[in-house]
Amino acid sequence: MSNWTDVAAEADLFEGAGIPVSPGGRDIALFAVDGEVFATDNLCTHGNARLCDGFVEGHEIECPFHQGRFDLRTGDATLAPCTQPIKVWPVKVEGGRVLLDLG
Ligand code: FES
């Protein structure tokens, strides 16, 4: 079942950077890359770091704590010490608003 939820204005996003949003008390990070928007759980699966504070490299987010990486498109861990994927959320942008399908 879809549950599209408005979480931010597209204008709040910055190319190559992340921002935190907290729909329904969840901690989710939004990233803008090449005009596309990606949403992932904000907490790193390796430790207590927030990925919105990390560094975007292409389609990867580098964790600010130990420089592990995840693919923003799939959530896959792509660089140690990260091994567990992060959850990715379906995104659509409509009328200048960013919506996530929170299921
Ligand atoms: Fe993210 Fe260690 S907390 S790589």
Backbone and ligand atoms as CSV (ligand in chain L), in Angstrom:
chain,resi,resn,atom,element,x,y,z
A,1,MET,N,N,0.839,-1.192,0.000
A,1,MET,CA,C,0.000,0.000,0.000
A,1,MET,C,C,0.881,1.252,0.000
A,2,SER,N,N,0.506,2.230,-0.816
A,2,SER,CA,C,1.289,3.464,-0.883
A,2,SER,C,C,0.816,4.452,0.182
A,3,ASN,N,N,1.748,5.203,0.651
A,3,ASN,CA,C,1.450,6.228,1.656
A,3,ASN,C,C,2.344,7.426,1.370
A,4,TRP,N,N,2.027,8.119,0.265
A,4,TRP,CA,C,2.881,9.233,-0.143
A,4,TRP,C,C,2.728,10.392,0.841
A,5,THR,N,N,3.843,10.838,1.362
A,5,THR,CA,C,3.854,11.859,2.404
A,5,THR,C,C,4.767,13.004,1.983
A,6,ASP,N,N,4.234,14.219,2.069
A,6,ASP,CA,C,5.002,15.421,1.736
A,6,ASP,C,C,6.014,15.672,2.852
A,7,VAL,N,N,7.306,15.703,2.497
A,7,VAL,CA,C,8.332,15.843,3.535
A,7,VAL,C,C,9.181,17.107,3.411
A,8,ALA,N,N,9.196,17.728,2.222
A,8,ALA,CA,C,10.065,18.899,2.059
A,8,ALA,C,C,9.718,19.605,0.762
A,9,ALA,N,N,10.202,20.828,0.646
A,9,ALA,CA,C,10.147,21.544,-0.628
A,9,ALA,C,C,11.386,21.181,-1.429
A,10,GLU,N,N,11.208,21.018,-2.728
A,10,GLU,CA,C,12.369,20.719,-3.573
A,10,GLU,C,C,13.425,21.813,-3.422
A,11,ALA,N,N,12.964,23.056,-3.196
A,11,ALA,CA,C,13.887,24.186,-3.068
A,11,ALA,C,C,14.751,24.095,-1.808
A,12,ASP,N,N,14.376,23.216,-0.855
A,12,ASP,CA,C,15.182,23.046,0.360
A,12,ASP,C,C,16.424,22.195,0.099
A,13,LEU,N,N,16.443,21.509,-1.044
A,13,LEU,CA,C,17.544,20.582,-1.335
A,13,LEU,C,C,18.679,21.310,-2.031
A,14,PHE,N,N,19.877,20.831,-1.793
A,14,PHE,CA,C,21.055,21.378,-2.450
A,14,PHE,C,C,21.763,20.253,-3.176
A,15,GLU,N,N,22.088,20.505,-4.426
A,15,GLU,CA,C,22.787,19.496,-5.213
A,15,GLU,C,C,24.047,19.024,-4.470
A,16,GLY,N,N,24.175,17.720,-4.337
A,16,GLY,CA,C,25.373,17.143,-3.740
A,16,GLY,C,C,25.427,17.211,-2.236
A,17,ALA,N,N,24.281,17.447,-1.578
A,17,ALA,CA,C,24.275,17.499,-0.112
A,17,ALA,C,C,23.002,16.844,0.402
A,18,GLY,N,N,23.011,16.534,1.694
A,18,GLY,CA,C,21.866,15.886,2.301
A,18,GLY,C,C,21.186,16.792,3.311
A,19,ILE,N,N,19.863,16.593,3.478
A,19,ILE,CA,C,19.150,17.285,4.558
A,19,ILE,C,C,18.324,16.239,5.308
A,20,PRO,N,N,18.123,16.457,6.611
A,20,PRO,CA,C,17.309,15.522,7.383
A,20,PRO,C,C,15.832,15.914,7.314
A,21,VAL,N,N,14.965,14.902,7.292
A,21,VAL,CA,C,13.524,15.117,7.452
A,21,VAL,C,C,13.026,14.052,8.433
A,22,SER,N,N,11.904,14.346,9.077
A,22,SER,CA,C,11.461,13.395,10.104
A,22,SER,C,C,9.953,13.166,10.046
A,23,PRO,N,N,9.462,12.643,8.914
A,23,PRO,CA,C,8.032,12.355,8.836
A,23,PRO,C,C,7.647,11.250,9.814
A,24,GLY,N,N,6.620,11.508,10.593
A,24,GLY,CA,C,6.154,10.480,11.520
A,24,GLY,C,C,7.204,10.018,12.504
A,25,GLY,N,N,8.151,10.900,12.813
A,25,GLY,CA,C,9.176,10.535,13.784
A,25,GLY,C,C,10.309,9.700,13.217
A,26,ARG,N,N,10.252,9.372,11.923
A,26,ARG,CA,C,11.371,8.647,11.310
A,26,ARG,C,C,12.524,9.618,11.064
A,27,ASP,N,N,13.732,9.086,10.978
A,27,ASP,CA,C,14.909,9.899,10.675
A,27,ASP,C,C,15.387,9.518,9.275
A,28,ILE,N,N,15.092,10.376,8.307
A,28,ILE,CA,C,15.367,10.089,6.899
A,28,ILE,C,C,16.202,11.233,6.330
A,29,ALA,N,N,17.101,10.893,5.408
A,29,ALA,CA,C,17.918,11.909,4.747
A,29,ALA,C,C,17.519,11.990,3.278
A,30,LEU,N,N,17.419,13.228,2.777
A,30,LEU,CA,C,17.158,13.463,1.355
A,30,LEU,C,C,18.433,13.977,0.710
A,31,PHE,N,N,18.700,13.487,-0.494
A,31,PHE,CA,C,19.885,13.907,-1.240
A,31,PHE,C,C,19.478,14.273,-2.667
A,32,ALA,N,N,20.045,15.338,-3.183
A,32,ALA,CA,C,19.817,15.714,-4.576
A,32,ALA,C,C,21.099,15.448,-5.360
A,33,VAL,N,N,20.974,14.624,-6.397
A,33,VAL,CA,C,22.130,14.279,-7.227
A,33,VAL,C,C,21.704,14.341,-8.689
A,34,ASP,N,N,22.378,15.177,-9.454
A,34,ASP,CA,C,22.073,15.291,-10.886
A,34,ASP,C,C,20.593,15.531,-11.139
A,35,GLY,N,N,19.960,16.352,-10.318
A,35,GLY,CA,C,18.566,16.690,-10.534
A,35,GLY,C,C,17.580,15.636,-10.059
A,36,GLU,N,N,18.094,14.530,-9.497
A,36,GLU,CA,C,17.217,13.491,-8.948
A,36,GLU,C,C,17.278,13.552,-7.429
A,37,VAL,N,N,16.202,13.104,-6.796
A,37,VAL,CA,C,16.161,13.116,-5.333
A,37,VAL,C,C,16.151,11.677,-4.819
A,38,PHE,N,N,16.963,11.423,-3.814
A,38,PHE,CA,C,17.050,10.099,-3.196
A,38,PHE,C,C,16.784,10.249,-1.703
A,39,ALA,N,N,16.157,9.228,-1.131
A,39,ALA,CA,C,15.853,9.251,0.302
A,39,ALA,C,C,16.341,7.953,0.922
A,40,THR,N,N,17.054,8.071,2.036
A,40,THR,CA,C,17.550,6.890,2.753
A,40,THR,C,C,17.323,7.098,4.242
A,41,ASP,N,N,17.343,5.993,4.976
A,41,ASP,CA,C,17.421,6.151,6.422
A,41,ASP,C,C,18.652,6.990,6.728
A,42,ASN,N,N,18.536,7.831,7.739
A,42,ASN,CA,C,19.608,8.784,8.001
A,42,ASN,C,C,20.723,8.180,8.850
A,43,LEU,N,N,20.383,7.172,9.633
A,43,LEU,CA,C,21.375,6.603,10.551
A,43,LEU,C,C,22.245,5.577,9.824
A,44,CYS,N,N,23.547,5.733,9.924
A,44,CYS,CA,C,24.485,4.768,9.355
A,44,CYS,C,C,24.265,3.405,10.008
A,45,THR,N,N,24.428,2.328,9.227
A,45,THR,CA,C,24.260,0.988,9.805
A,45,THR,C,C,25.518,0.536,10.546
A,46,HIS,N,N,26.573,1.314,10.498
A,46,HIS,CA,C,27.803,0.942,11.210
A,46,HIS,C,C,27.900,1.576,12.587
A,47,GLY,N,N,27.266,2.727,12.766
A,47,GLY,CA,C,27.403,3.418,14.050
A,47,GLY,C,C,26.384,4.528,14.141
A,48,ASN,N,N,26.612,5.411,15.070
A,48,ASN,CA,C,25.614,6.426,15.404
A,48,ASN,C,C,25.879,7.722,14.653
A,49,ALA,N,N,26.057,7.606,13.349
A,49,ALA,CA,C,26.318,8.790,12.528
A,49,ALA,C,C,25.115,9.082,11.657
A,50,ARG,N,N,24.896,10.354,11.388
A,50,ARG,CA,C,23.792,10.752,10.512
A,50,ARG,C,C,24.342,11.053,9.123
A,51,LEU,N,N,23.770,10.371,8.158
A,51,LEU,CA,C,24.314,10.462,6.803
A,51,LEU,C,C,24.070,11.817,6.155
A,52,CYS,N,N,23.082,12.580,6.682
A,52,CYS,CA,C,22.871,13.930,6.137
A,52,CYS,C,C,24.081,14.814,6.407
A,53,ASP,N,N,24.944,14.398,7.350
A,53,ASP,CA,C,26.165,15.154,7.644
A,53,ASP,C,C,27.362,14.631,6.846
A,54,GLY,N,N,27.120,13.651,5.996
A,54,GLY,CA,C,28.213,13.048,5.235
A,54,GLY,C,C,28.485,13.786,3.938
A,55,PHE,N,N,29.227,13.117,3.064
A,55,PHE,CA,C,29.693,13.737,1.833
A,55,PHE,C,C,29.190,12.939,0.645
A,56,VAL,N,N,28.567,13.632,-0.299
A,56,VAL,CA,C,28.047,12.960,-1.488
A,56,VAL,C,C,29.159,12.903,-2.532
A,57,GLU,N,N,29.399,11.693,-3.038
A,57,GLU,CA,C,30.384,11.474,-4.107
A,57,GLU,C,C,29.680,10.719,-5.214
A,58,GLY,N,N,29.350,11.382,-6.297
A,58,GLY,CA,C,28.564,10.717,-7.334
A,58,GLY,C,C,27.232,10.275,-6.734
A,59,HIS,N,N,26.921,8.992,-6.871
A,59,HIS,CA,C,25.673,8.474,-6.295
A,59,HIS,C,C,25.927,7.762,-4.971
A,60,GLU,N,N,27.045,8.092,-4.325
A,60,GLU,CA,C,27.329,7.469,-3.034
A,60,GLU,C,C,27.339,8.527,-1.936
A,61,ILE,N,N,26.961,8.069,-0.730
A,61,ILE,CA,C,27.085,8.930,0.445
A,61,ILE,C,C,28.198,8.345,1.324
A,62,GLU,N,N,29.120,9.207,1.705
A,62,GLU,CA,C,30.217,8.792,2.581
A,62,GLU,C,C,29.883,9.188,4.003
A,63,CYS,N,N,29.885,8.224,4.902
A,63,CYS,CA,C,29.569,8.472,6.303
A,63,CYS,C,C,30.604,9.412,6.931
A,64,PRO,N,N,30.135,10.378,7.739
A,64,PRO,CA,C,31.085,11.333,8.325
A,64,PRO,C,C,31.951,10.733,9.436
A,65,PHE,N,N,31.601,9.537,9.935
A,65,PHE,CA,C,32.380,8.985,11.059
A,65,PHE,C,C,33.598,8.174,10.612
A,66,HIS,N,N,33.372,7.136,9.822
A,66,HIS,CA,C,34.493,6.252,9.452
A,66,HIS,C,C,34.638,6.107,7.947
A,67,GLN,N,N,33.972,6.990,7.214
A,67,GLN,CA,C,34.128,7.073,5.753
A,67,GLN,C,C,33.675,5.812,5.018
A,68,GLY,N,N,32.799,5.013,5.647
A,68,GLY,CA,C,32.141,3.960,4.875
A,68,GLY,C,C,31.179,4.602,3.889
A,69,ARG,N,N,30.732,3.822,2.920
A,69,ARG,CA,C,29.864,4.398,1.882
A,69,ARG,C,C,28.670,3.507,1.571
A,70,PHE,N,N,27.611,4.183,1.080
A,70,PHE,CA,C,26.415,3.507,0.598
A,70,PHE,C,C,26.033,4.084,-0.756
A,71,ASP,N,N,25.407,3.228,-1.582
A,71,ASP,CA,C,24.849,3.702,-2.850
A,71,ASP,C,C,23.477,4.297,-2.563
A,72,LEU,N,N,23.284,5.558,-2.926
A,72,LEU,CA,C,22.013,6.242,-2.636
A,72,LEU,C,C,20.847,5.649,-3.418
A,73,ARG,N,N,21.125,4.978,-4.519
A,73,ARG,CA,C,20.055,4.429,-5.363
A,73,ARG,C,C,19.519,3.117,-4.820
A,74,THR,N,N,20.399,2.332,-4.206
A,74,THR,CA,C,20.002,0.983,-3.773
A,74,THR,C,C,20.088,0.792,-2.265
A,75,GLY,N,N,20.867,1.632,-1.601
A,75,GLY,CA,C,21.118,1.458,-0.178
A,75,GLY,C,C,22.251,0.491,0.125
A,76,ASP,N,N,22.812,-0.115,-0.917
A,76,ASP,CA,C,23.880,-1.097,-0.690
A,76,ASP,C,C,25.105,-0.441,-0.053
A,77,ALA,N,N,25.728,-1.163,0.871
A,77,ALA,CA,C,27.006,-0.722,1.421
A,77,ALA,C,C,28.070,-0.954,0.348
A,78,THR,N,N,28.827,0.084,0.029
A,78,THR,CA,C,29.805,-0.032,-1.060
A,78,THR,C,C,31.239,0.102,-0.583
A,79,LEU,N,N,31.434,0.511,0.669
A,79,LEU,CA,C,32.809,0.635,1.160
A,79,LEU,C,C,32.841,0.355,2.661
A,80,ALA,N,N,33.841,-0.443,3.079
A,80,ALA,CA,C,34.032,-0.751,4.493
A,80,ALA,C,C,34.322,0.536,5.259
A,81,PRO,N,N,33.964,0.564,6.552
A,81,PRO,CA,C,33.490,-0.571,7.351
A,81,PRO,C,C,31.993,-0.848,7.251
A,82,CYS,N,N,31.275,-0.186,6.369
A,82,CYS,CA,C,29.844,-0.471,6.239
A,82,CYS,C,C,29.647,-1.796,5.512
A,83,THR,N,N,28.790,-2.631,6.056
A,83,THR,CA,C,28.491,-3.910,5.410
A,83,THR,C,C,26.990,-4.124,5.259
A,84,GLN,N,N,26.197,-3.541,6.172
A,84,GLN,CA,C,24.743,-3.701,6.109
A,84,GLN,C,C,24.144,-2.562,5.294
A,85,PRO,N,N,23.212,-2.865,4.384
A,85,PRO,CA,C,22.599,-1.796,3.586
A,85,PRO,C,C,21.763,-0.858,4.439
A,86,ILE,N,N,21.545,0.337,3.942
A,86,ILE,CA,C,20.573,1.241,4.547
A,86,ILE,C,C,19.276,1.150,3.743
A,87,LYS,N,N,18.170,1.435,4.408
A,87,LYS,CA,C,16.876,1.406,3.726
A,87,LYS,C,C,16.771,2.623,2.821
A,88,VAL,N,N,16.272,2.408,1.611
A,88,VAL,CA,C,15.969,3.524,0.721
A,88,VAL,C,C,14.457,3.628,0.587
A,89,TRP,N,N,13.972,4.850,0.411
A,89,TRP,CA,C,12.545,5.122,0.350
A,89,TRP,C,C,12.181,5.622,-1.042
A,90,PRO,N,N,11.036,5.172,-1.587
A,90,PRO,CA,C,10.585,5.686,-2.887
A,90,PRO,C,C,10.299,7.184,-2.804
A,91,VAL,N,N,10.736,7.909,-3.838
A,91,VAL,CA,C,10.615,9.368,-3.878
A,91,VAL,C,C,9.881,9.794,-5.141
A,92,LYS,N,N,9.030,10.806,-5.011
A,92,LYS,CA,C,8.574,11.503,-6.204
A,92,LYS,C,C,8.537,12.993,-5.896
A,93,VAL,N,N,8.725,13.786,-6.956
A,93,VAL,CA,C,8.698,15.240,-6.818
A,93,VAL,C,C,7.530,15.743,-7.644
A,94,GLU,N,N,6.628,16.445,-6.998
A,94,GLU,CA,C,5.420,16.944,-7.666
A,94,GLU,C,C,5.153,18.362,-7.218
A,95,GLY,N,N,5.020,19.260,-8.184
A,95,GLY,CA,C,4.660,20.638,-7.856
A,95,GLY,C,C,5.633,21.289,-6.889
A,96,GLY,N,N,6.909,20.942,-7.028
A,96,GLY,CA,C,7.920,21.551,-6.173
A,96,GLY,C,C,7.994,20.966,-4.771
A,97,ARG,N,N,7.240,19.878,-4.531
A,97,ARG,CA,C,7.280,19.216,-3.223
A,97,ARG,C,C,7.896,17.832,-3.366
A,98,VAL,N,N,8.588,17.399,-2.334
A,98,VAL,CA,C,9.192,16.068,-2.299
A,98,VAL,C,C,8.301,15.163,-1.463
A,99,LEU,N,N,7.887,14.046,-2.082
A,99,LEU,CA,C,7.032,13.092,-1.375
A,99,LEU,C,C,7.736,11.749,-1.255
A,100,LEU,N,N,7.563,11.116,-0.115
A,100,LEU,CA,C,8.111,9.774,0.113
A,100,LEU,C,C,6.968,8.805,0.320
A,101,ASP,N,N,7.144,7.599,-0.219
A,101,ASP,CA,C,6.176,6.534,0.049
A,101,ASP,C,C,6.629,5.815,1.310
A,102,LEU,N,N,5.966,6.122,2.415
A,102,LEU,CA,C,6.366,5.538,3.697
A,102,LEU,C,C,5.674,4.194,3.960
A,103,GLY,N,N,4.926,3.708,2.961
A,103,GLY,CA,C,4.342,2.360,3.037
A,103,GLY,C,C,3.203,2.216,4.017
L,1,FES,FE1,FE,29.184,5.219,9.593
L,1,FES,FE2,FE,31.107,4.059,11.048
L,1,FES,S1,S,29.380,5.127,11.757
L,1,FES,S2,S,31.007,4.254,8.871
